[in-house]
Amino acid sequence: MLVLSRKPGQGVIIGNSIRIKIVEANGRQVRLGIEAPPELSIYRDELHEAIAEANRSAIVPEE
Amino acid sequence: MSDEANEILFPEGIVGVPRARRFRLLEQPGSPLRILDCLDIEGFRLPVVDPFRVEPDYEPVLGKRVREILEVEEGDPMLLLAITVVRSGEAPTANLRAPLVINAAKARGMQWILDDTRWSLQTPATALQTDPAPATAAARDRRSHARTEP
């Protein structure tokens, strides 16, 4: 994983169309601003992982 | 019965399982549950249910991406399904937070994660336990119409 240090107000650009900015850093919490094309989905990773886990747990065996 | 004709393509797979792309939807006579059977991964079978059966006031708002990925055109019949967890001895639950959306006209589907936190990943689906037999066929044949953002 690429790890970069950024300060509030700074950001990174991914490809030509995705911009992620550090809006605020406050103790253990960081607020991100994300600009991305509307066709890209953006989710909190814990929600994405919870849904992936729910999908896996729903699998039923062959009869 | 031709399985190929019933094949539904999920171009993005489902959440957490991107290689699960081709499915067929199998009816289960006498049950409100259908099985979404993956053709790419053996044994990957998901029970699904009409979400409106679980929550009559269900109101999912689908984003523009759904239209693009499912190639939705005016009048295409859309089908909504909720993945269900069924375990013996436990009350079944349905995932209303991330429903499956299928464009029946194009045989394309996707799993859409709702922003709305009103809908739970594990909504109790007690309606599935005490299912009156006469209602089953009607519910199975009903096509749900999903609402998309303008």
Backbone of each chain as ProteinMPNN parsed JSONL, in Angstrom:
{"seq_chain_A": "MLVLSRKPGQGVIIGNSIRIKIVEANGRQVRLGIEAPPELSIYRDELHEAIAEANRSAIVPEE", "coords_chain_A": {"N_chain_A": [[0.839, -1.198, 0.0], [0.541, 2.162, -0.862], [1.769, 4.776, 1.064], [1.263, 8.019, 2.131], [2.189, 11.144, 3.572], [0.072, 13.761, 4.507], [-1.165, 17.078, 4.946], [-3.844, 18.945, 6.536], [-5.9, 20.409, 4.096], [-4.248, 19.685, 2.084], [-3.903, 17.178, -0.505], [-4.473, 14.244, -2.558], [-4.203, 13.117, -5.945], [-5.767, 10.764, -7.944], [-5.287, 8.992, -10.812], [-6.848, 10.708, -13.505], [-9.106, 11.775, -12.563], [-9.92, 11.549, -9.939], [-9.987, 13.047, -6.845], [-8.708, 13.361, -3.65], [-9.007, 14.878, -0.606], [-7.593, 16.114, 2.424], [-9.679, 17.292, 4.682], [-9.929, 17.954, 7.338], [-8.084, 17.355, 10.289], [-8.322, 15.854, 13.321], [-7.212, 15.003, 16.231], [-7.728, 11.61, 16.616], [-9.31, 11.417, 14.453], [-9.986, 11.841, 11.016], [-11.1, 13.952, 8.449], [-12.216, 13.399, 5.226], [-12.337, 14.754, 1.959], [-13.824, 13.955, -1.071], [-13.572, 13.944, -4.506], [-15.02, 12.6, -7.281], [-15.815, 10.859, -10.354], [-19.321, 10.453, -11.124], [-19.988, 7.833, -11.774], [-18.522, 6.182, -10.224], [-18.632, 4.237, -7.296], [-18.618, 5.08, -3.877], [-17.842, 3.982, -0.752], [-17.922, 3.646, 2.821], [-15.407, 1.617, 4.177], [-16.031, -0.318, 6.109], [-18.748, -0.759, 5.811], [-18.88, -1.838, 3.253], [-17.416, -4.18, 3.676], [-19.047, -5.427, 5.553], [-21.285, -6.011, 4.015], [-20.198, -7.695, 2.111], [-19.541, -9.826, 3.781], [-22.089, -10.52, 4.659], [-23.154, -11.419, 2.252], [-21.56, -13.67, 1.814], [-22.293, -15.224, 3.994], [-24.823, -15.939, 3.387], [-24.861, -17.97, 1.599], [-26.144, -21.029, 0.425], [-26.035, -24.593, 0.775], [-25.821, -27.002, -1.886], [-28.7, -28.892, -2.79]], "CA_chain_A": [[0.0, 0.0, 0.0], [1.249, 3.444, -0.892], [1.441, 5.6, 2.236], [1.746, 9.388, 1.969], [1.807, 12.074, 4.631], [-0.598, 14.945, 3.998], [-1.686, 17.979, 5.978], [-5.161, 19.486, 6.173], [-5.86, 21.297, 2.939], [-3.535, 18.998, 1.018], [-4.637, 16.012, -0.978], [-3.831, 13.433, -3.597], [-5.01, 12.913, -7.14], [-5.629, 9.405, -8.461], [-5.668, 9.051, -12.226], [-7.139, 12.076, -13.932], [-10.458, 12.201, -12.23], [-10.287, 11.357, -8.535], [-9.221, 13.896, -5.948], [-9.023, 13.142, -2.238], [-8.43, 15.984, 0.149], [-7.752, 16.09, 3.882], [-10.443, 18.492, 5.033], [-9.685, 18.29, 8.732], [-7.527, 16.281, 11.105], [-8.629, 16.24, 14.696], [-6.902, 13.85, 17.082], [-7.729, 10.316, 15.926], [-10.28, 11.435, 13.361], [-9.611, 12.605, 9.828], [-12.228, 14.125, 7.516], [-11.766, 13.372, 3.842], [-13.214, 15.217, 0.893], [-13.556, 13.13, -2.247], [-14.211, 14.304, -5.772], [-14.856, 11.478, -8.206], [-16.912, 10.785, -11.332], [-20.523, 9.864, -10.511], [-20.142, 6.398, -12.036], [-17.785, 5.418, -9.217], [-19.272, 4.131, -5.989], [-17.717, 5.319, -2.747], [-18.463, 3.502, 0.485], [-17.074, 3.386, 3.982], [-14.971, 0.235, 3.941], [-16.67, -1.273, 7.016], [-20.051, -1.117, 5.24], [-18.594, -2.725, 2.133], [-17.0, -5.478, 4.221], [-20.219, -6.047, 6.201], [-22.158, -6.542, 2.966], [-19.491, -8.855, 1.555], [-19.685, -10.906, 4.756], [-23.497, -10.94, 4.616], [-23.314, -12.209, 1.026], [-20.926, -14.983, 1.992], [-22.986, -16.02, 5.004], [-26.144, -16.336, 2.864], [-24.713, -19.103, 0.674], [-26.761, -22.28, 0.869], [-25.457, -25.757, 0.106], [-26.586, -27.726, -2.916], [-29.608, -29.874, -2.185]], "C_chain_A": [[0.875, 1.249, 0.0], [0.81, 4.278, 0.316], [2.083, 6.97, 2.052], [1.357, 10.202, 3.196], [1.212, 13.329, 3.999], [-1.066, 15.798, 5.166], [-3.075, 18.446, 5.578], [-5.024, 20.517, 5.052], [-5.115, 20.675, 1.771], [-4.333, 17.772, 0.579], [-3.804, 15.161, -1.898], [-4.785, 13.344, -4.785], [-4.714, 11.516, -7.667], [-6.131, 9.402, -9.9], [-5.907, 10.496, -12.612], [-8.394, 12.621, -13.295], [-10.829, 12.067, -10.763], [-9.376, 12.209, -7.668], [-9.671, 13.631, -4.516], [-8.273, 14.186, -1.435], [-8.612, 15.748, 1.639], [-8.451, 17.397, 4.259], [-10.062, 18.947, 6.437], [-9.05, 17.089, 9.418], [-7.661, 16.718, 12.545], [-8.391, 15.037, 15.596], [-6.864, 12.582, 16.256], [-8.677, 10.281, 14.736], [-9.819, 12.33, 12.217], [-10.842, 12.738, 8.949], [-11.679, 14.231, 6.108], [-12.801, 14.035, 2.949], [-12.84, 14.448, -0.365], [-14.308, 13.702, -3.449], [-13.948, 13.173, -6.742], [-16.011, 11.48, -9.195], [-18.106, 10.05, -10.729], [-20.664, 8.371, -10.752], [-19.359, 5.542, -11.049], [-18.55, 5.409, -7.9], [-18.231, 4.363, -4.907], [-18.448, 4.891, -1.481], [-17.444, 3.513, 1.606], [-16.689, 1.914, 3.917], [-15.646, -0.761, 4.883], [-18.048, -1.687, 6.503], [-19.858, -2.116, 4.095], [-18.239, -4.129, 2.64], [-18.176, -6.205, 4.882], [-21.133, -6.677, 5.156], [-21.509, -7.759, 2.314], [-19.656, -10.064, 2.476], [-21.127, -11.443, 4.762], [-23.744, -11.796, 3.376], [-22.746, -13.613, 1.217], [-21.727, -15.861, 2.952], [-24.347, -16.51, 4.505], [-26.081, -17.572, 1.982], [-25.344, -20.364, 1.257], [-26.143, -23.454, 0.112], [-26.39, -26.324, -0.944], [-27.473, -28.757, -2.237], [-29.202, -31.293, -2.557]], "O_chain_A": [[1.826, 1.361, 0.773], [-0.385, 4.458, 0.552], [3.292, 7.076, 1.844], [0.306, 9.967, 3.791], [1.784, 13.891, 3.065], [-1.33, 15.283, 6.252], [-3.448, 18.353, 4.409], [-4.142, 21.375, 5.076], [-5.306, 21.065, 0.619], [-5.311, 17.388, 1.22], [-2.589, 15.33, -2.006], [-6.0, 13.478, -4.645], [-3.555, 11.132, -7.819], [-7.276, 9.77, -10.165], [-5.245, 11.402, -12.104], [-8.718, 13.797, -13.462], [-11.939, 12.432, -10.373], [-8.151, 12.108, -7.745], [-10.863, 13.671, -4.209], [-7.061, 14.351, -1.573], [-9.649, 15.246, 2.074], [-7.865, 18.475, 4.161], [-9.894, 20.137, 6.702], [-9.428, 15.946, 9.163], [-7.192, 17.783, 12.945], [-9.247, 14.161, 15.717], [-6.08, 12.468, 15.314], [-8.831, 9.247, 14.086], [-9.326, 13.437, 12.436], [-11.553, 11.759, 8.721], [-10.795, 15.041, 5.828], [-14.004, 13.888, 3.165], [-11.658, 14.309, -0.682], [-15.52, 13.911, -3.402], [-12.797, 12.822, -7.001], [-17.071, 12.038, -8.912], [-17.935, 9.136, -9.923], [-21.385, 7.698, -10.015], [-19.506, 4.32, -11.031], [-19.05, 6.44, -7.449], [-17.098, 3.895, -5.013], [-19.536, 5.381, -1.181], [-16.242, 3.4, 1.366], [-17.53, 1.059, 3.639], [-15.824, -1.924, 4.52], [-18.48, -2.818, 6.723], [-20.581, -3.106, 3.987], [-18.703, -5.132, 2.098], [-18.295, -7.427, 4.792], [-21.692, -7.751, 5.382], [-22.188, -8.738, 2.001], [-19.882, -11.182, 2.014], [-21.354, -12.649, 4.857], [-24.467, -12.79, 3.444], [-23.364, -14.608, 0.836], [-21.834, -17.072, 2.762], [-24.957, -17.386, 5.117], [-27.111, -18.159, 1.651], [-25.114, -20.719, 2.413], [-25.773, -23.322, -1.055], [-27.606, -26.138, -0.882], [-27.084, -29.403, -1.264], [-29.852, -32.251, -2.138]]}, "seq_chain_B": "MSDEANEILFPEGIVGVPRARRFRLLEQPGSPLRILDCLDIEGFRLPVVDPFRVEPDYEPVLGKRVREILEVEEGDPMLLLAITVVRSGEAPTANLRAPLVINAAKARGMQWILDDTRWSLQTPATALQTDPAPATAAARDRRSHARTEP", "coords_chain_B": {"N_chain_B": [[-36.06, -26.727, -21.053], [-34.023, -23.965, -21.225], [-30.972, -23.157, -19.911], [-29.128, -21.268, -20.652], [-30.638, -19.27, -21.796], [-31.785, -18.163, -19.603], [-29.808, -16.885, -18.308], [-28.335, -14.461, -16.232], [-26.451, -11.577, -16.299], [-24.149, -10.215, -14.076], [-22.309, -7.596, -14.267], [-20.418, -6.488, -12.533], [-20.059, -8.4, -10.687], [-20.938, -9.604, -7.384], [-21.055, -7.813, -4.253], [-17.975, -8.084, -2.704], [-17.515, -10.459, -3.954], [-16.346, -10.422, -6.733], [-15.942, -12.063, -8.942], [-18.183, -13.554, -9.287], [-20.268, -13.541, -11.649], [-22.116, -14.537, -13.524], [-25.378, -15.666, -13.371], [-28.23, -17.779, -12.655], [-31.721, -17.698, -12.077], [-33.543, -19.557, -9.942], [-36.666, -21.033, -9.526], [-38.473, -22.068, -6.616], [-40.746, -24.307, -6.1], [-43.654, -23.737, -4.211], [-42.412, -22.211, -2.317], [-41.591, -18.954, -1.042], [-39.064, -18.18, -1.478], [-36.452, -17.8, -3.855], [-33.714, -19.217, -5.687], [-30.617, -17.86, -6.354], [-28.397, -18.819, -8.524], [-25.045, -19.262, -8.998], [-23.16, -19.35, -11.965], [-20.519, -19.253, -12.323], [-19.095, -19.927, -10.044], [-18.938, -22.851, -8.433], [-21.417, -24.163, -6.331], [-22.056, -21.766, -5.234], [-24.674, -20.395, -4.108], [-27.411, -18.378, -3.631], [-30.113, -17.683, -1.518], [-32.969, -15.819, -2.335], [-35.414, -13.183, -1.988], [-38.525, -11.537, -2.629], [-38.272, -8.251, -1.755], [-40.363, -6.621, -0.919], [-42.105, -8.237, 0.248], [-40.977, -8.718, 2.637], [-40.773, -6.201, 3.73], [-43.262, -4.149, 3.425], [-43.273, -1.39, 3.061], [-40.965, -0.79, 1.793], [-38.565, 1.201, 0.171], [-36.444, 1.659, -1.905], [-33.912, 3.799, -3.143], [-32.485, 4.151, -6.17], [-29.356, 4.732, -7.712], [-27.956, 6.716, -10.439], [-26.027, 5.198, -11.626], [-27.014, 2.64, -11.659], [-28.812, 2.592, -13.78], [-27.019, 2.917, -15.881], [-25.27, 0.682, -15.729], [-27.042, -1.423, -15.876], [-28.184, -0.926, -18.241], [-30.657, 0.413, -18.571], [-33.671, 1.079, -20.141], [-36.536, 3.081, -20.968], [-39.441, 1.627, -19.733], [-38.406, -0.923, -19.376], [-38.756, -3.95, -17.639], [-38.119, -4.116, -14.238], [-36.54, -5.903, -11.632], [-36.49, -6.497, -8.216], [-34.565, -7.943, -5.656], [-33.952, -9.424, -2.476], [-31.188, -10.611, -0.706], [-31.232, -13.453, 1.304], [-30.774, -14.757, 4.555], [-30.954, -17.924, 5.698], [-31.261, -20.057, 8.282], [-31.48, -23.117, 10.003], [-33.521, -23.222, 12.845], [-33.169, -20.578, 13.389], [-34.516, -17.264, 13.058], [-35.285, -16.178, 9.796], [-33.404, -13.717, 7.913], [-33.343, -10.767, 5.892], [-31.44, -8.994, 3.478], [-31.866, -5.785, 3.187], [-30.434, -3.565, 2.785], [-28.608, -3.761, 0.798], [-29.791, -4.421, -1.94], [-30.434, -6.696, -4.693], [-30.567, -5.706, -7.989], [-32.26, -6.161, -10.951], [-32.4, -5.935, -14.413], [-34.801, -7.112, -16.256], [-35.319, -7.094, -18.96], [-32.849, -6.856, -20.214], [-31.409, -8.788, -19.049], [-29.503, -8.214, -17.081], [-27.769, -7.576, -14.055], [-27.139, -6.199, -10.749], [-25.621, -5.585, -7.528], [-26.807, -3.25, -5.357], [-25.784, -0.805, -3.136], [-27.507, 0.833, -0.684], [-27.719, 4.238, 0.368], [-29.349, 4.935, 2.383], [-29.857, 4.554, 5.735], [-32.025, 3.484, 6.973], [-32.658, 0.979, 6.124], [-31.901, -2.325, 6.846], [-29.097, -4.579, 6.932], [-29.712, -6.976, 8.005], [-32.592, -7.556, 8.133], [-35.305, -8.681, 9.97], [-37.105, -11.391, 8.705], [-39.768, -12.383, 9.182], [-42.094, -12.875, 7.877], [-41.496, -14.819, 6.076], [-41.475, -17.155, 7.433], [-44.037, -17.848, 8.339], [-45.607, -18.473, 6.036], [-48.412, -18.16, 4.118], [-49.705, -20.566, 1.998], [-51.418, -20.012, -0.332], [-50.726, -17.405, -1.077], [-48.269, -17.511, -2.156], [-47.743, -18.133, -4.928], [-48.725, -15.896, -6.22], [-47.073, -13.878, -5.24], [-44.659, -14.717, -6.201], [-44.892, -14.368, -8.887], [-45.084, -11.74, -9.117], [-43.724, -8.794, -10.345], [-41.367, -6.578, -9.193], [-41.246, -3.078, -9.17], [-38.641, -0.995, -9.403], [-37.56, 2.149, -8.187], [-35.938, 4.768, -9.822], [-33.519, 7.367, -9.55], [-34.25, 10.57, -10.957]], "CA_chain_B": [[-35.686, -25.464, -20.383], [-32.667, -23.565, -21.586], [-30.33, -22.372, -18.867], [-28.456, -20.12, -21.249], [-31.612, -18.212, -22.031], [-32.126, -17.546, -18.322], [-28.593, -16.38, -17.67], [-28.331, -13.036, -15.893], [-25.067, -11.121, -16.133], [-23.824, -9.168, -13.109], [-20.999, -7.196, -14.801], [-19.476, -6.183, -11.451], [-20.163, -9.446, -9.667], [-21.647, -9.065, -6.233], [-20.118, -7.171, -3.328], [-17.058, -9.011, -2.051], [-17.286, -11.627, -4.809], [-16.439, -9.83, -8.072], [-15.938, -13.026, -10.053], [-19.521, -14.15, -9.418], [-20.865, -12.652, -12.648], [-23.231, -15.12, -14.281], [-26.313, -16.352, -12.469], [-29.587, -18.053, -13.096], [-32.673, -17.57, -10.981], [-34.316, -20.803, -9.909], [-37.881, -21.035, -8.713], [-38.649, -23.187, -5.693], [-42.201, -24.453, -5.984], [-44.208, -23.753, -2.865], [-41.644, -21.371, -1.396], [-41.406, -17.57, -1.497], [-37.64, -17.989, -1.778], [-35.864, -18.317, -5.081], [-32.268, -19.407, -5.537], [-29.776, -17.255, -7.375], [-27.36, -19.845, -8.643], [-23.923, -18.707, -9.759], [-22.63, -20.268, -12.978], [-19.057, -19.102, -12.335], [-18.519, -20.525, -8.841], [-19.775, -23.988, -8.068], [-21.896, -24.157, -4.955], [-22.378, -20.407, -4.785], [-26.125, -20.301, -4.287], [-27.962, -17.416, -2.682], [-31.568, -17.583, -1.476], [-33.42, -14.43, -2.481], [-36.854, -13.022, -1.776], [-39.107, -10.236, -2.977], [-38.109, -7.453, -0.529], [-41.625, -6.012, -0.496], [-42.725, -9.257, 1.083], [-40.362, -8.57, 3.959], [-41.056, -4.846, 4.196], [-44.186, -3.575, 2.429], [-42.981, 0.025, 2.839], [-39.599, -0.683, 1.246], [-38.507, 2.319, -0.771], [-35.039, 1.869, -2.253], [-33.61, 4.814, -4.155], [-31.372, 3.639, -6.954], [-28.581, 5.805, -8.328], [-27.854, 6.752, -11.903], [-25.144, 4.11, -12.057], [-27.814, 1.438, -11.894], [-29.306, 2.702, -15.153], [-25.917, 2.727, -16.832], [-24.748, -0.678, -15.717], [-28.091, -2.362, -16.287], [-28.65, -0.478, -19.57], [-32.099, 0.557, -18.407], [-34.423, 1.943, -21.04], [-37.913, 3.309, -20.56], [-40.339, 0.49, -19.875], [-37.786, -2.213, -19.046], [-39.225, -4.472, -16.353], [-37.044, -4.235, -13.261], [-36.828, -6.851, -10.57], [-35.698, -6.285, -7.001], [-34.482, -9.128, -4.814], [-33.132, -9.275, -1.271], [-30.502, -11.837, -0.313], [-31.815, -13.904, 2.56], [-30.021, -15.744, 5.337], [-31.883, -18.897, 6.268], [-30.58, -21.118, 9.042], [-32.47, -23.853, 10.786], [-33.558, -22.834, 14.244], [-33.065, -19.129, 13.542], [-35.438, -16.509, 12.216], [-34.595, -15.719, 8.589], [-33.229, -12.276, 7.745], [-33.146, -10.349, 4.501], [-30.57, -7.827, 3.336], [-32.572, -4.715, 2.471], [-29.503, -2.447, 2.609], [-27.893, -3.944, -0.47], [-30.626, -5.305, -2.745], [-30.033, -7.016, -6.057], [-31.44, -5.061, -8.964], [-32.118, -6.873, -12.224], [-33.171, -5.469, -15.56], [-35.233, -8.373, -16.877], [-35.283, -6.961, -20.422], [-31.477, -6.995, -20.707], [-30.783, -9.871, -18.267], [-28.318, -7.668, -16.397], [-28.068, -7.295, -12.656], [-26.071, -5.699, -9.882], [-25.991, -5.358, -6.134], [-26.743, -1.809, -5.128], [-25.738, -0.467, -1.71], [-28.295, 2.032, -0.432], [-27.194, 5.188, 1.348], [-30.37, 5.092, 3.415], [-29.574, 3.646, 6.851], [-33.27, 2.906, 7.475], [-32.769, -0.422, 5.711], [-30.875, -3.097, 7.536], [-28.485, -5.759, 6.323], [-30.311, -8.171, 8.613], [-33.976, -7.267, 8.473], [-36.029, -9.924, 10.273], [-38.047, -11.742, 7.635], [-40.705, -13.317, 9.824], [-43.131, -13.213, 6.895], [-41.086, -16.013, 5.342], [-41.691, -18.345, 8.257], [-45.459, -18.192, 8.392], [-46.046, -18.127, 4.697], [-49.624, -18.857, 3.689], [-49.458, -21.152, 0.679], [-52.09, -19.406, -1.494], [-50.129, -16.125, -1.47], [-46.934, -17.745, -2.686], [-47.66, -18.045, -6.377], [-48.943, -14.507, -6.631], [-45.884, -13.091, -4.906], [-43.557, -15.158, -7.041], [-45.078, -13.856, -10.237], [-45.13, -10.272, -9.122], [-42.486, -8.115, -10.679], [-41.263, -5.345, -8.426], [-40.745, -1.955, -9.953], [-37.738, -0.173, -8.62], [-37.586, 3.559, -8.527], [-34.594, 5.31, -10.047], [-33.435, 8.826, -9.456], [-34.427, 11.165, -12.292]], "C_chain_B": [[-34.239, -25.123, -20.718], [-32.07, -22.696, -20.492], [-29.664, -21.128, -19.43], [-29.403, -18.951, -21.408], [-31.927, -17.471, -20.739], [-30.928, -16.922, -17.623], [-28.682, -14.869, -17.454], [-26.887, -12.64, -15.637], [-24.994, -10.009, -15.09], [-22.421, -8.674, -13.488], [-19.964, -6.922, -13.709], [-19.418, -7.298, -10.411], [-21.064, -8.98, -8.546], [-20.615, -8.609, -5.205], [-19.285, -8.234, -2.613], [-16.733, -10.238, -2.891], [-17.361, -11.177, -6.275], [-16.455, -10.849, -9.21], [-17.253, -13.796, -10.187], [-20.346, -13.256, -10.342], [-22.088, -13.226, -13.347], [-24.1, -15.953, -13.34], [-27.537, -16.824, -13.242], [-30.477, -18.08, -11.861], [-33.598, -18.772, -11.014], [-35.52, -20.665, -8.99], [-37.835, -22.226, -7.757], [-40.138, -23.356, -5.441], [-42.649, -24.522, -4.525], [-43.464, -22.894, -1.864], [-41.564, -19.942, -1.931], [-39.951, -17.287, -1.854], [-37.313, -18.52, -3.164], [-34.372, -18.451, -4.844], [-31.56, -18.729, -6.7], [-28.504, -18.104, -7.427], [-26.249, -19.316, -9.541], [-23.355, -19.749, -10.71], [-21.099, -20.215, -13.02], [-18.387, -19.807, -11.161], [-19.447, -21.641, -8.387], [-20.172, -23.911, -6.596], [-22.22, -22.781, -4.408], [-23.852, -20.151, -5.103], [-26.7, -19.391, -3.212], [-29.484, -17.475, -2.694], [-31.981, -16.11, -1.537], [-34.938, -14.377, -2.349], [-37.273, -11.643, -2.293], [-39.05, -9.342, -1.73], [-39.409, -6.833, -0.021], [-42.453, -6.988, 0.343], [-42.223, -9.156, 2.52], [-40.75, -7.225, 4.563], [-41.953, -4.155, 3.157], [-43.895, -2.106, 2.111], [-41.576, 0.252, 2.284], [-39.567, 0.342, 0.12], [-37.058, 2.581, -1.174], [-34.877, 2.93, -3.335], [-32.347, 4.372, -4.886], [-30.672, 4.784, -7.671], [-28.52, 5.686, -9.839], [-26.992, 5.611, -12.434], [-25.916, 2.839, -12.378], [-28.318, 1.438, -13.335], [-28.223, 2.407, -16.166], [-25.51, 1.263, -16.898], [-25.79, -1.681, -16.203], [-28.707, -1.987, -17.635], [-30.164, -0.299, -19.592], [-32.665, 1.536, -19.435], [-35.846, 2.032, -20.53], [-38.74, 2.03, -20.761], [-39.725, -0.867, -19.587], [-38.33, -2.709, -17.705], [-38.051, -4.723, -15.411], [-37.501, -5.151, -12.133], [-35.91, -6.531, -9.393], [-35.722, -7.569, -6.179], [-33.614, -8.828, -3.603], [-32.5, -10.625, -0.948], [-30.927, -12.191, 1.109], [-30.883, -14.895, 3.248], [-31.019, -16.649, 6.034], [-31.067, -19.96, 6.983], [-31.606, -21.817, 9.901], [-32.372, -23.433, 12.249], [-33.428, -21.342, 14.479], [-34.085, -18.454, 12.63], [-34.684, -16.041, 10.965], [-34.461, -14.189, 8.566], [-33.0, -11.984, 6.266], [-32.298, -9.083, 4.469], [-31.278, -6.771, 2.49], [-31.652, -3.517, 2.223], [-28.793, -2.521, 1.253], [-28.672, -4.911, -1.358], [-29.965, -5.636, -4.088], [-31.056, -6.374, -6.985], [-31.196, -5.735, -10.305], [-33.002, -6.205, -13.272], [-33.544, -6.713, -16.371], [-35.139, -8.293, -18.401], [-33.883, -7.228, -20.974], [-30.738, -8.143, -20.004], [-29.47, -9.418, -17.654], [-28.698, -7.316, -14.968], [-26.877, -6.721, -11.924], [-26.578, -5.646, -8.451], [-25.774, -3.887, -5.843], [-26.787, -1.533, -3.623], [-26.471, 0.852, -1.502], [-27.592, 2.939, 0.574], [-28.088, 5.23, 2.589], [-30.187, 4.061, 4.537], [-30.858, 3.079, 7.49], [-33.338, 1.413, 7.198], [-31.587, -1.202, 6.239], [-30.368, -4.261, 6.691], [-29.142, -7.04, 6.802], [-31.722, -7.842, 9.087], [-34.694, -8.579, 8.782], [-37.099, -10.185, 9.222], [-39.028, -12.769, 8.161], [-41.807, -13.742, 8.854], [-42.79, -14.501, 6.154], [-41.374, -17.287, 6.124], [-43.136, -18.815, 8.215], [-46.089, -17.831, 7.06], [-47.317, -18.883, 4.325], [-49.475, -19.308, 2.232], [-50.155, -20.428, -0.482], [-51.413, -18.123, -1.99], [-48.822, -16.326, -2.231], [-46.837, -17.521, -4.191], [-47.806, -16.61, -6.854], [-47.701, -13.67, -6.394], [-44.722, -13.44, -5.83], [-43.658, -14.538, -8.428], [-45.016, -12.337, -10.296], [-43.755, -9.713, -9.454], [-42.453, -6.789, -9.924], [-40.701, -4.241, -9.313], [-39.898, -1.05, -9.076], [-37.823, 1.268, -9.107], [-36.151, 4.025, -8.758], [-34.651, 6.818, -9.913], [-33.583, 9.417, -10.848], [-33.086, 11.59, -12.891]], "O_chain_B": [[-33.34, -25.936, -20.502], [-32.596, -21.627, -20.18], [-29.63, -20.078, -18.789], [-29.036, -17.797, -21.188], [-32.293, -16.296, -20.765], [-31.028, -16.483, -16.477], [-29.049, -14.111, -18.351], [-26.184, -13.283, -14.857], [-25.681, -8.994, -15.2], [-21.434, -9.278, -13.068], [-18.767, -7.102, -13.931], [-18.787, -7.141, -9.366], [-21.867, -8.065, -8.729], [-19.443, -8.979, -5.283], [-19.821, -9.158, -2.001], [-15.793, -10.973, -2.588], [-18.317, -11.506, -6.979], [-16.921, -10.55, -10.31], [-17.411, -14.602, -11.104], [-21.031, -12.338, -9.89], [-22.997, -12.484, -13.721], [-23.612, -16.821, -12.616], [-27.835, -16.335, -14.332], [-30.048, -18.433, -10.763], [-34.338, -18.984, -11.975], [-35.407, -20.241, -7.84], [-37.233, -23.257, -8.057], [-40.722, -22.619, -4.647], [-42.092, -25.268, -3.72], [-43.833, -22.846, -0.691], [-41.479, -19.74, -3.142], [-39.646, -16.264, -2.467], [-37.831, -19.553, -3.589], [-33.83, -17.866, -3.907], [-31.856, -18.985, -7.867], [-27.677, -18.1, -6.516], [-26.483, -18.967, -10.698], [-23.099, -20.888, -10.318], [-20.463, -21.039, -13.678], [-17.239, -20.238, -11.269], [-20.593, -21.4, -8.006], [-19.343, -23.625, -5.732], [-22.613, -22.645, -3.249], [-24.214, -19.751, -6.21], [-26.492, -19.617, -2.02], [-30.096, -17.335, -3.753], [-31.395, -15.265, -0.86], [-35.643, -15.364, -2.562], [-36.464, -10.719, -2.375], [-39.716, -9.643, -0.739], [-39.542, -6.552, 1.17], [-43.379, -6.593, 1.051], [-42.936, -9.462, 3.476], [-41.02, -7.126, 5.76], [-41.47, -3.644, 2.146], [-44.227, -1.627, 1.027], [-41.068, 1.373, 2.311], [-40.424, 0.349, -0.763], [-36.501, 3.62, -0.821], [-35.617, 2.949, -4.318], [-31.28, 4.238, -4.286], [-31.323, 5.699, -8.177], [-28.965, 4.703, -10.431], [-27.2, 5.123, -13.544], [-25.528, 2.063, -13.252], [-28.26, 0.419, -14.024], [-28.458, 1.742, -17.175], [-25.415, 0.678, -17.977], [-25.457, -2.667, -16.86], [-29.633, -2.646, -18.11], [-30.856, -0.78, -20.489], [-32.193, 2.665, -19.572], [-36.307, 1.184, -19.766], [-38.726, 1.436, -21.839], [-40.439, -1.87, -19.554], [-38.356, -1.952, -16.735], [-37.113, -5.448, -15.745], [-38.669, -5.17, -11.742], [-34.709, -6.323, -9.562], [-36.767, -8.201, -6.025], [-32.651, -8.066, -3.695], [-33.181, -11.65, -0.919], [-30.972, -11.336, 1.994], [-30.284, -15.757, 2.605], [-31.823, -16.201, 6.852], [-30.279, -20.675, 6.364], [-32.498, -21.18, 10.461], [-31.282, -23.307, 12.808], [-33.554, -20.873, 15.61], [-34.465, -18.985, 11.587], [-33.558, -15.556, 11.073], [-35.291, -13.47, 9.123], [-32.531, -12.83, 5.505], [-32.428, -8.212, 5.33], [-31.293, -6.84, 1.261], [-32.033, -2.568, 1.538], [-28.434, -1.508, 0.654], [-28.284, -6.069, -1.518], [-29.06, -4.937, -4.543], [-32.263, -6.493, -6.777], [-30.053, -5.863, -10.742], [-34.185, -5.949, -13.046], [-32.713, -7.287, -17.075], [-34.906, -9.305, -19.062], [-33.741, -7.764, -22.073], [-29.585, -8.433, -20.323], [-28.465, -10.126, -17.696], [-29.794, -6.824, -14.702], [-25.749, -6.754, -12.416], [-27.781, -5.661, -8.192], [-24.687, -3.351, -6.057], [-27.704, -1.969, -2.927], [-26.095, 1.872, -2.08], [-26.95, 2.464, 1.512], [-27.631, 5.523, 3.694], [-30.339, 2.859, 4.321], [-30.788, 2.29, 8.432], [-33.985, 0.665, 7.931], [-30.432, -0.797, 6.1], [-31.084, -4.835, 5.871], [-29.136, -8.056, 6.107], [-32.007, -7.849, 10.284], [-34.697, -9.492, 7.956], [-37.896, -9.305, 8.895], [-39.111, -13.887, 7.651], [-42.382, -14.822, 8.986], [-43.68, -15.195, 5.661], [-41.5, -18.366, 5.545], [-43.422, -20.004, 8.075], [-46.986, -16.992, 6.98], [-47.303, -20.11, 4.229], [-49.154, -18.508, 1.354], [-49.536, -20.244, -1.53], [-51.506, -17.785, -3.17], [-48.331, -15.401, -2.878], [-45.956, -16.806, -4.666], [-47.109, -16.165, -7.766], [-47.318, -12.854, -7.233], [-43.913, -12.586, -6.192], [-42.65, -14.225, -9.06], [-44.91, -11.735, -11.364], [-42.748, -10.136, -8.886], [-43.384, -5.987, -10.004], [-39.788, -4.467, -10.106], [-40.388, -0.427, -8.134], [-38.116, 1.547, -10.27], [-35.256, 3.709, -7.974], [-35.684, 7.451, -10.133], [-33.099, 8.837, -11.82], [-33.044, 12.108, -14.007]]}, "name": "protein", "num_of_chains": 2, "seq": "MLVLSRKPGQGVIIGNSIRIKIVEANGRQVRLGIEAPPELSIYRDELHEAIAEANRSAIVPEEMSDEANEILFPEGIVGVPRARRFRLLEQPGSPLRILDCLDIEGFRLPVVDPFRVEPDYEPVLGKRVREILEVEEGDPMLLLAITVVRSGEAPTANLRAPLVINAAKARGMQWILDDTRWSLQTPATALQTDPAPATAAARDRRSHARTEP"}
